[in-house]
Amino acid sequence: MLSAFFNVLLFALVVVMTHGQCPWHGDQHGLFHPETPNPRVIVTGGAGFIGSALVKRLRLTHGPGQVKVIDNLSRGKLENLSYRPGNVSINLVEDFCNIDLRNETATLQTVRGAMTVYHLADIVGVAPFLIEDNTLIITHVLRACRQNMIRQFINAGSTYSSTQPRSPISELSYNATQSAEMKKAHAWSKLLNEYHAQLAQLEGVLDVGLLRFHNVYGPHSDWSTQAIPKLIRKAIQFPLEPYVLLGSRSQYRELLFVADVAEALMLVQKKGLNKGVIQIGTEDMTTGRQLATIIRELVQLNMNKTTVQLPRHQTSPSRVPDMYDGKRAWQLLEWTARHSLAQGISITVNWMFHAMNKTAFASPAYSDRVLVILIGTPRGGPLAWKSLKKHVLVPLHADLMLYFGKSDPNIEHNNISFAYWKDLHDMAQHVFFEDEHSDWGDVLDQASLGHDSRPTDWLSLCKFRPQWLGGVGRGCNHMAGSAIQLAFKYLVQKKLVSTGLIDQYDRFVYSRADFLYACDYPAIATLDASSVWIPDGEDYGGLEDRHMISSRRGILTALNMTHDLMSEPTKWFERLNQSVLGQGDWNPEKILLVYYNYTQGIRVRRFNHPAFIVKTAVDKARWMHGDGSLLPSPLNTTLRVKYPGELYISQQCLSWKFNMENLIQSSPLEWFTFPLAVRPADSKKMFVGSVLAKFLNV
């Protein structure tokens, strides 16, 4: 299934990136960056069905880096943490930790630095190992909370229906409520967890919250084992799979949507600590027949499927209704279920169509998974990064990968300047660093290695001056730092392969951090996937080399330029020597054009780029220093336009969106000052500035 395949790839990605380890910021802070404020939260089992729903709910109120997930992925799936493919709720590099909590040393080392631990990690298996494993897990987690001075511990439990007769619901008091089926090892293990937590509370070192949930269903539940998603699966698959309902059609159950569970977990931290066990349910009893009818109608509606019949049933021991008294949850937490059964089932059916690779709800806008890759240094400043999020990441539902030089003062995590680019860092799902090199030829040496593992004589290419190998020592003496761009092409190519990211995404945007986006990025799904797309303008006799869009099948070929040039310098020396482009100075743009002309499998097409490069007062630049300027923003940053042609071209994406006269009359006159050589008329100047002010919310 697509779901299983996606999970395997994500699992491989995290294993490769972390090498089995977790982010670590010292004994005091553990998984959390020292600058991360409270509330800091750890969710054990956070990649599971309920745990992932809680993580997504927490992220609505908690900032980047404040929510950490611990999960060994024995049952949890990293895909559960995604809102949709390509849009993950946490940073999988910084905020996810793959450890087994049965390992005491690993647990004591990892569960620290938080204010609150939500404990949802749970082993499901065969007694007695199930009880033993879950007892080990909660013992280790509680010990870590005590030892590492974590004050709040919240335990998620379950209620179980019983095959034994019970009193009617109306006669049930809270004190009589139990986890009902004592023959089940899992029920015993849940009760033992509650008992452990209550003992810790009595010691006075922990504030403890205890919740018990009734039958939970919703997106990311297991359709191979859990009753409701299993029945939905049968309806979708019918008639290939018989629509069979296990148990009696008249059997009652209390059904609880997973988003309502996540809300209860949030509330217990605020209002339900040290209040004993609180049951979470709906008080609405549903028969198997009622449930099957709702599922049938929703599947028929969304699949135009009229042949789904009400299911026949297979007999099983009759179970009494789950028993719930909702007064306590309302009195203590002011909690009540927000989703009706029909609403919850509708959302779950919708999700299952996606998850089972059905096309009934497929949306062209989300059909391609996009990874935006920024290389080099965090230049451009907060306004540029805000425009990246607003006009690229959000419209494309894209993930962000940063690959920066480590020793730059703007990058060091232990340097106060990290605060300057922290917003950009927190947008990213994948962050990598490369040591700054005094001679970037060291990386080109790696790129040149052939089958004999010996570097080639690529320095012969230094003849083609003056600036496409800038940043290389050894007597090359080219201007600027263009060799750094070459080096990062090689480094990114390696990283995409070694981490498995190449298999996670359909399209790749290869760029830099200092582009300011004036309006929304092109709809990548509509672009020809067989082409490499490069922006118009700034060609300098060749092809623009600062920005590129490619599909999965093209990105590695496009990035292979560095390896090709360095590993076969004699061949490329001849080609460059014969090129008519060499009649003038050589620059990166000309080298790129020659490479693409000779390389099979690369077809270049152009598009109007909705962005232009800007430079802040703190940005270092080895080449152009910027013409023109941007009026001071609310962040007190003065931006300069580096390449006037880019700014002029980017205006084309604005003119069709707005009526110029209306904007000039209704908007404040905040605008760019253009270089004199390309300055438009004053009215257009006001129009462009007004549009940008609106789009960037400045």
C-alpha positions in Angstrom: 0.0 0.0 0.0 1.1 3.6 -0.6 0.8 4.3 3.2 3.2 1.5 4.0 5.6 2.5 1.3 5.7 6.1 2.4 6.3 5.0 6.0 9.2 2.8 5.1 10.8 5.7 3.2 10.3 8.1 6.1 11.7 5.6 8.5 14.8 5.1 6.4 15.2 8.9 6.1 15.2 9.4 9.9 17.5 6.4 10.6 20.0 7.7 8.1 19.9 11.3 9.2 20.1 10.6 13.0 22.2 7.4 12.9 20.0 6.1 15.7 20.6 9.1 17.8 18.5 12.1 18.9 19.1 15.8 19.0 21.1 16.6 22.1 21.6 20.0 23.8 23.2 19.0 27.1 22.1 17.5 30.4 19.9 20.5 31.3 18.0 20.8 28.1 18.1 17.4 26.5 16.2 17.4 23.3 15.4 21.1 23.5 17.5 23.9 22.2 18.6 26.1 25.1 16.7 29.1 23.6 13.4 27.2 23.3 11.0 28.7 25.9 8.4 26.8 27.9 6.0 25.2 27.6 8.2 22.4 26.5 6.5 19.1 25.8 7.6 15.5 25.2 5.0 13.0 23.7 6.0 9.4 24.0 4.4 7.3 21.3 3.9 10.5 19.4 3.9 8.9 16.0 1.1 6.6 16.9 -2.6 7.0 16.1 -3.6 9.1 19.1 -0.1 10.5 19.8 0.2 12.0 16.4 -3.2 13.7 16.7 -2.0 15.2 20.0 1.2 16.4 18.4 -0.8 18.2 15.7 -3.1 19.8 18.3 -0.1 20.9 20.4 1.5 22.6 17.4 -1.5 24.9 17.1 -0.5 26.5 20.4 3.2 25.6 20.8 5.9 27.1 18.7 8.6 25.3 16.6 10.9 23.2 18.8 8.5 23.1 21.8 7.0 19.7 21.0 9.3 16.6 20.9 8.2 13.2 19.8 9.7 9.9 21.1 8.7 6.8 19.3 10.5 3.6 18.2 8.1 3.2 15.3 7.2 -0.4 16.2 3.5 0.7 15.6 3.8 4.4 15.0 4.4 5.8 11.6 6.2 9.0 10.6 3.5 9.7 8.0 1.0 10.1 10.9 2.8 13.3 11.7 2.0 14.8 8.3 -1.0 17.0 7.7 -0.7 15.8 4.1 2.2 14.5 2.1 4.9 17.2 2.1 3.5 19.1 5.1 4.9 17.7 8.4 3.8 19.0 11.8 7.3 18.8 13.3 10.8 19.0 12.1 11.8 15.4 11.7 15.5 16.1 12.2 15.2 18.4 15.3 12.0 17.2 17.0 11.8 13.4 16.5 13.7 10.9 18.5 13.8 7.2 17.6 14.5 5.2 20.8 13.1 2.2 22.6 11.8 3.3 26.1 12.4 -0.2 27.4 16.1 0.8 27.4 16.5 2.6 30.8 19.7 4.4 29.9 18.3 5.8 26.7 15.1 6.9 28.5 16.9 8.7 31.3 19.2 10.4 28.8 16.4 11.5 26.5 13.4 12.3 28.7 14.6 15.6 30.1 14.3 19.4 29.6 10.5 19.4 29.3 7.8 20.8 31.5 5.2 18.1 30.5 5.4 14.5 29.4 2.4 13.0 27.6 2.8 9.2 27.9 1.1 7.4 25.0 3.9 4.8 24.3 2.3 1.4 24.4 3.2 -2.1 23.4 0.5 -4.4 22.0 1.3 -8.1 21.9 1.0 -11.3 23.8 0.9 -11.7 27.6 3.1 -11.9 29.7 5.5 -9.9 27.5 3.0 -7.1 26.9 2.6 -6.4 30.6 6.3 -6.7 31.2 7.2 -4.4 28.4 4.7 -1.7 29.2 5.7 -1.8 32.9 9.3 -1.3 32.0 8.4 1.6 29.7 6.3 3.5 32.3 8.8 2.7 35.1 11.7 4.2 33.0 9.7 7.3 31.9 8.5 8.1 35.5 12.0 7.6 36.8 13.3 10.0 34.1 10.7 12.6 35.1 11.7 12.4 38.8 15.4 12.4 38.1 15.3 15.2 35.5 12.9 17.4 37.4 10.0 17.2 34.9 7.0 18.3 36.8 3.9 17.2 34.8 3.1 13.6 33.7 -0.1 12.7 31.8 -1.0 9.1 31.2 -3.4 8.0 28.4 -5.5 4.9 29.3 -8.4 2.9 27.9 -11.7 1.5 28.9 -12.7 -2.0 27.7 -16.1 -3.5 27.1 -16.8 -6.7 28.8 -18.4 -10.0 27.9 -19.8 -10.1 31.4 -23.2 -8.6 32.5 -23.0 -5.2 34.1 -25.3 -2.7 35.7 -27.2 -0.4 33.4 -25.4 2.9 32.5 -27.9 4.9 34.5 -26.9 3.2 37.7 -23.1 3.5 37.2 -21.3 5.8 39.5 -17.8 7.1 38.8 -16.2 5.0 41.6 -17.6 1.9 40.0 -15.9 2.6 36.7 -13.1 0.2 35.8 -11.1 -1.0 32.8 -13.6 -3.8 32.4 -12.2 -6.8 30.7 -9.7 -8.2 33.3 -9.0 -11.2 31.2 -7.2 -9.0 28.7 -3.5 -8.5 29.3 -3.6 -5.1 27.7 -6.3 -3.9 30.1 -4.1 -5.1 33.0 -1.2 -3.2 31.6 -3.2 0.0 31.3 -4.4 -0.3 34.9 -0.8 -0.9 36.1 0.3 2.2 34.3 -2.3 4.2 36.1 -1.2 2.7 39.4 2.4 3.5 38.8 1.5 7.1 38.0 -0.7 7.5 41.1 2.2 6.3 43.3 4.4 8.9 41.7 1.8 11.5 42.5 1.7 10.4 46.1 5.4 11.0 46.4 4.7 14.7 45.8 7.3 15.1 43.0 4.9 14.9 40.0 1.6 16.4 39.1 -0.3 13.6 37.4 -3.1 13.6 34.9 -5.0 10.3 34.2 -7.4 9.9 31.3 -9.3 6.8 30.1 -10.7 6.8 26.5 -13.6 4.9 25.1 -13.4 3.4 21.6 -11.3 5.9 19.6 -11.4 6.2 15.8 -10.3 8.6 13.2 -7.5 9.3 10.6 -4.3 7.2 11.0 -6.1 4.4 12.8 -5.2 0.9 11.7 -7.7 -0.5 9.1 -6.3 -4.0 9.5 -7.1 -4.4 13.2 -9.4 -1.6 14.5 -13.1 -2.2 14.1 -14.3 1.1 12.5 -11.5 1.6 9.9 -11.7 -2.1 9.1 -15.4 -1.7 8.3 -14.8 1.4 6.2 -12.1 -0.6 4.3 -14.6 -3.4 3.6 -17.1 -0.9 2.3 -14.6 0.8 0.0 -13.3 -2.6 -1.3 -16.8 -4.1 -1.7 -17.5 -6.4 -3.6 -13.8 -7.5 -3.7 -14.0 -7.8 0.0 -17.3 -8.9 1.8 -18.9 -6.2 3.9 -19.0 -8.3 7.1 -19.6 -6.9 10.6 -18.1 -8.8 13.4 -20.4 -9.2 16.4 -24.1 -8.4 16.9 -25.7 -5.7 14.9 -27.5 -4.6 18.0 -24.3 -4.4 20.1 -23.8 -0.9 21.5 -20.6 1.0 21.6 -19.5 4.4 22.6 -17.4 5.9 19.8 -14.9 8.8 20.3 -13.3 10.8 17.5 -9.5 11.2 17.8 -9.5 15.0 17.6 -11.8 15.1 20.7 -9.3 12.9 22.5 -6.4 15.3 21.6 -8.5 18.2 23.0 -9.1 16.3 26.3 -5.4 15.7 26.6 -4.7 19.4 26.2 -7.3 20.2 28.9 -6.1 17.8 31.5 -2.7 19.5 31.5 -4.5 22.8 32.3 -7.3 21.7 34.6 -7.1 18.0 35.4 -3.8 17.3 37.2 -4.0 15.4 40.5 -7.7 14.8 40.1 -7.7 11.0 39.7 -8.9 9.1 36.7 -11.1 11.0 34.3 -13.1 9.1 31.7 -13.5 10.6 28.2 -16.5 9.5 26.1 -19.6 10.8 24.4 -22.6 9.2 26.3 -24.0 8.5 22.8 -24.4 4.8 22.3 -24.3 3.4 18.7 -25.2 0.0 17.5 -23.3 -1.9 14.9 -26.1 -1.6 12.4 -26.3 2.2 12.9 -22.5 2.5 12.3 -22.6 0.3 9.3 -25.4 2.4 7.8 -23.5 5.6 8.2 -20.4 4.2 6.7 -22.4 2.7 3.7 -24.0 6.0 2.9 -20.8 8.0 3.1 -18.9 5.5 0.9 -21.8 5.5 -1.6 -21.9 9.3 -1.7 -18.2 9.7 -2.3 -17.6 6.8 -4.6 -20.9 6.8 -6.5 -21.1 3.3 -5.3 -24.6 2.0 -5.1 -23.9 -1.7 -4.5 -22.7 -1.5 -0.9 -25.2 -3.5 1.1 -25.7 -3.5 4.8 -23.3 -6.0 6.2 -24.1 -9.5 7.3 -22.6 -10.3 10.7 -20.5 -13.0 12.2 -21.3 -13.9 15.7 -19.0 -13.3 18.6 -19.5 -13.0 22.4 -22.0 -10.3 23.0 -20.5 -7.3 24.7 -22.3 -5.0 27.1 -22.2 -1.3 26.4 -19.2 0.8 27.4 -20.3 2.6 30.5 -19.5 6.3 30.9 -20.5 9.1 33.1 -19.7 12.4 31.4 -20.3 14.7 34.4 -16.8 14.4 35.8 -15.1 15.3 32.5 -17.3 18.3 32.1 -17.0 19.4 35.7 -13.2 19.1 35.8 -12.2 19.9 32.3 -15.2 21.6 30.7 -14.8 19.0 28.0 -17.4 17.6 25.8 -17.1 15.9 22.4 -17.2 18.3 19.5 -17.6 15.9 16.7 -20.8 14.0 16.0 -20.5 10.4 14.8 -21.5 11.4 11.3 -18.9 14.1 11.2 -16.1 11.9 12.6 -16.9 9.0 10.2 -17.0 11.4 7.3 -13.5 12.7 8.1 -12.2 9.2 8.5 -13.7 7.9 5.3 -12.2 10.9 3.5 -8.8 10.1 4.9 -9.0 6.4 4.1 -9.8 7.2 0.4 -6.4 9.0 0.3 -4.6 6.4 2.4 -5.8 3.5 0.4 -4.6 5.2 -2.8 -8.1 5.9 -4.1 -8.6 8.9 -6.4 -12.1 10.0 -5.3 -10.7 13.0 -3.4 -7.4 13.5 -5.2 -6.6 17.2 -5.6 -4.3 18.3 -8.4 -2.9 21.0 -6.2 -1.5 18.4 -3.8 -0.5 15.8 -6.4 3.2 16.6 -6.4 5.3 16.5 -3.2 7.6 19.5 -3.3 11.0 20.0 -1.5 12.5 23.5 -1.6 16.3 23.4 -1.1 18.2 26.5 0.0 22.0 26.4 0.0 24.9 28.6 1.1 24.1 30.9 4.0 21.0 32.4 5.6 21.1 35.7 3.7 18.2 37.9 2.7 16.7 38.6 6.1 13.4 38.0 7.8 11.3 39.8 5.2 12.6 37.6 2.4 12.0 34.5 4.5 8.5 35.6 5.3 7.8 35.9 1.6 9.3 32.4 1.0 6.8 31.0 3.4 3.8 33.0 2.2 4.3 32.6 -1.6 6.2 29.3 -2.0 6.0 26.9 1.0 2.3 27.5 1.8 0.8 27.5 -1.8 2.9 24.5 -2.8 2.4 22.6 0.5 6.2 22.2 0.3 8.8 21.1 2.7 12.0 23.1 3.2 15.6 21.8 3.3 18.4 24.0 4.4 22.1 23.2 3.6 24.3 25.9 5.0 28.0 26.4 5.8 28.5 25.8 9.5 31.2 28.2 10.6 29.5 31.3 9.3 28.7 33.6 12.3 25.1 33.8 11.1 24.7 30.0 11.5 26.3 28.8 14.7 23.5 27.6 17.1 25.6 28.7 20.1 26.0 32.2 18.7 23.6 35.0 19.6 23.1 35.6 15.9 21.2 32.3 15.6 18.2 34.4 16.7 18.5 36.4 13.5 17.7 33.4 11.2 15.8 31.2 13.7 12.5 31.8 11.9 14.0 30.4 8.7 15.5 27.5 10.6 12.1 26.7 12.2 10.3 26.6 8.8 12.6 23.7 7.7 11.9 20.0 8.0 15.5 19.1 7.0 18.6 21.0 8.1 22.2 20.1 7.2 25.5 21.8 7.6 28.8 21.8 5.8 32.1 23.0 7.4 33.2 26.2 5.8 36.4 25.6 3.7 39.2 28.1 3.3 39.7 26.3 0.0 36.5 25.0 -1.6 38.6 23.0 -3.9 38.6 20.4 -1.1 35.0 19.6 -1.9 35.7 19.6 -5.7 38.5 17.1 -5.0 35.8 14.8 -3.5 33.6 15.4 -6.5 36.4 14.5 -8.9 37.0 11.0 -7.5 36.7 8.3 -10.1 36.6 4.5 -9.8 40.3 4.5 -8.6 39.4 6.9 -5.7 42.0 9.4 -6.8 41.3 13.1 -7.6 41.7 14.2 -11.2 43.7 17.1 -12.4 40.6 19.4 -12.5 42.7 22.4 -11.7 43.4 22.6 -15.5 40.0 24.1 -15.8 41.2 27.2 -13.9 42.4 28.5 -17.3 38.9 29.5 -18.1 38.8 32.8 -16.2 37.9 35.0 -14.5 35.3 33.9 -11.9 33.5 30.6 -12.2 35.9 28.9 -9.8 36.1 31.7 -7.2 36.7 30.3 -3.7 39.3 27.8 -4.9 42.9 28.3 -3.7 45.9 26.6 -5.2 46.7 29.4 -7.6 43.4 29.4 -9.3 42.8 33.1 -8.5 39.3 33.4 -9.8 37.0 36.2 -8.4 33.9 35.9 -6.3 32.8 32.6 -4.7 31.2 30.7 -7.6 33.0 27.5 -6.7 30.9 27.4 -3.5 27.8 27.0 -5.7 29.5 24.2 -7.6 30.5 22.5 -4.3 26.9 22.7 -3.0 25.5 21.1 -6.1 27.7 18.1 -5.4 26.9 18.1 -1.6 23.1 18.4 -2.2 23.2 15.6 -4.7 24.9 13.3 -2.2 22.6 14.3 0.6 19.4 13.6 -1.4 20.6 10.1 -2.1 22.1 9.2 1.3 19.1 10.4 3.3 16.5 8.9 0.9 15.0 12.4 0.4 15.2 11.8 -3.4 12.4 9.2 -3.0 10.3 11.4 -0.8 9.4 14.2 -3.2 8.2 14.5 -6.8 9.5 18.0 -7.5 12.5 20.0 -6.3 13.1 23.7 -6.1 16.9 24.4 -5.9 17.6 28.0 -4.7 19.1 30.3 -2.1 17.7 32.1 0.9 17.9 35.7 -0.3 15.1 35.7 -2.8 12.2 38.0 -2.0 9.0 36.7 -3.5 6.6 39.3 -4.8 3.7 36.9 -5.4 2.8 33.2 -5.5 5.1 30.7 -7.1 4.0 29.0 -10.3 1.8 25.9 -9.8 4.6 23.3 -10.1 2.2 20.5 -10.9 1.3 22.2 -14.2 5.0 22.4 -15.3 6.4 19.8 -17.7 8.1 17.2 -15.5 10.5 16.2 -18.2 12.2 19.7 -18.3 14.5 21.6 -16.0 12.9 25.0 -15.4 15.1 28.1 -15.0 14.0 31.7 -14.5 14.3 34.2 -17.3 16.9 37.0 -16.9 20.3 37.3 -15.3 21.8 35.0 -17.9 25.1 36.9 -18.5 25.7 35.2 -21.7 24.7 31.7 -20.4 21.9 30.5 -18.2 20.7 31.8 -14.8 22.4 29.6 -12.1 20.7 30.8 -8.9 17.4 29.0 -9.1 16.0 25.8 -10.7 12.9 23.6 -10.7 13.3 19.9 -11.5 11.4 16.6 -11.1 12.8 13.7 -9.2 14.1 12.1 -12.4 15.9 15.3 -13.5 17.3 16.7 -10.3 20.2 14.3 -9.9 21.3 14.8 -13.5 21.1 18.6 -13.2 23.1 18.5 -9.9 25.7 16.1 -11.4 27.3 19.0 -13.2 30.0 19.3 -10.6 31.0 15.6 -10.6 31.0 15.6 -14.4 33.2 18.6 -14.8 35.7 17.6 -12.1 35.9 13.9 -12.8 36.5 14.4 -16.6 38.4 17.6 -16.8 40.2 16.8 -20.1 36.9 16.2 -21.9 35.4 19.4 -20.6 38.5 21.4 -21.2 38.2 20.6 -24.9 34.5 21.5 -25.0 35.0 24.8 -23.2 38.0 25.6 -25.4 35.9 25.0 -28.5 32.8 26.9 -27.4 32.0 30.2 -28.9 31.0 31.4 -25.5 34.7 31.5 -24.5 35.3 34.5 -26.7 34.6 36.7 -23.6 35.0 36.1 -19.9 33.9 32.8 -18.4 31.3 32.9 -15.6 29.1 30.3 -13.9 26.2 31.1 -16.3 28.2 30.3 -19.4 29.6 27.1 -17.9 26.1 26.0 -17.1 24.9 26.6 -20.6 27.7 24.6 -22.1 27.1 21.7 -19.7 23.4 21.5 -20.4 24.0 21.7 -24.2 26.3 18.6 -24.0 24.3 16.6 -21.4 21.6 14.2 -22.5 18.4 14.1 -20.5 18.3 17.8 -19.7 15.8 20.0 -21.5 15.7 23.6 -20.3 12.6 25.7 -20.3 12.1 29.2 -18.9 9.6 30.9 -16.6 9.0 34.3 -15.2 10.4 34.2 -11.7 8.2 36.0 -9.1 11.3 36.9 -7.0 14.5 38.9 -6.9 17.6 38.7 -4.7 17.9 41.2 -1.9 20.8 42.1 0.4 20.6 43.2 4.1 23.2 45.3 5.9 24.6 42.2 7.6 24.8 40.0 4.5 28.3 39.3 3.1 28.6 39.2 -0.7 31.7 38.3 -2.7 30.4 39.9 -5.9 27.6 42.4 -6.5 26.8 44.8 -3.7 23.3 45.8 -4.6 21.8 48.7 -6.5 18.6 50.5 -5.3 17.1 50.0 -1.9 14.0 49.0 0.0 12.5 51.4 2.5 13.0 50.3 6.1 10.6 47.5 7.1 9.0 47.0 10.5 12.0 44.8 11.3 14.2 47.9 10.9 16.1 46.2 8.1 17.1 48.1 4.9 17.2 45.8 1.9 19.1 46.5 -1.3 18.2 45.0 -4.7 21.2 43.0 -5.9 20.2 42.4 -9.6 17.9 45.1 -11.1 16.8 42.9 -14.0 15.3 40.3 -11.6 13.2 43.0 -9.9 12.0 44.3 -13.3 11.0 40.8 -14.4 9.2 40.0 -11.1 6.8 42.9 -11.7 5.2 40.9 -14.5 3.7 38.5 -11.9 2.0 41.5 -10.2 0.3 43.3 -13.0 -2.4 40.8 -13.7 -3.4 40.4 -10.1 -4.4 43.9 -9.2 -6.0 47.0 -10.6 -3.3 49.6 -10.5 -5.4 52.7 -10.0 -7.4 51.2 -7.2 -4.3 50.0 -5.4 -2.6 53.4 -5.7 -5.7 55.1 -4.2 -6.2 52.6 -1.4 -2.7 51.6 -0.4 0.0 53.3 1.6 2.9 54.5 -0.6 5.5 52.0 0.5 7.7 51.0 -2.4 11.0 50.1 -3.8 13.4 52.6 -5.2 14.6 51.2 -8.5 18.0 51.6 -10.1 17.9 54.5 -12.5 18.7 52.3 -15.5 15.5 50.3 -15.2 13.2 52.7 -13.3 9.6 52.5 -14.4 7.2 55.4 -14.4 6.3 56.8 -11.0 2.7 55.4 -11.2 4.1 51.9 -11.8 6.6 52.4 -9.0 3.8 53.2 -6.6 1.8 50.2 -7.9 4.6 47.7 -7.3 5.4 49.0 -3.9 1.7 48.9 -2.9 1.3 45.4 -4.1 4.4 44.2 -2.2 3.3 46.0 0.9 0.0 44.1 0.7 1.5 40.7 0.0 4.1 40.9 2.6 1.9 42.5 5.3 4.5 45.2 5.9 
